[in-house]
Amino acid sequence: RTFVASEGAEVVPHQIALGYEYFTVEQVLRRILPENLEIPSAFEQVGHIAHVNLRDEHLPFKNVIGQVLLDKNHPRIRSVVNKVETISNEFRVFPMEVIAGDDDLQTQVKENG
């Protein structure tokens, strides 16, 4: 303020409205989830599907967590799924539920090598 005043300028109060699109997944979830709950931040992506491993304490909030992940990663993510059981077979396939987005879980993946 001293510099501003010494240059003959003045401070003008100003308000800025920041919308949902301005904030990151972590910032949004910190505001809407209970304070003592760890914020889930990581997911795996296969095609248009984001796969999360939510803990039991996250389950009451799974749909809002999924929707925020979907909103903040659209259009590259169109579906968010949560693993509902452990992997128990040789093909590493696990039961999952769609918690946000499209029910379309068919995707095409191309790997090098």
Order of alpha helices (4+ residues) and beta strands (2+ residues): alpha-alpha-beta-beta-alpha-beta-beta
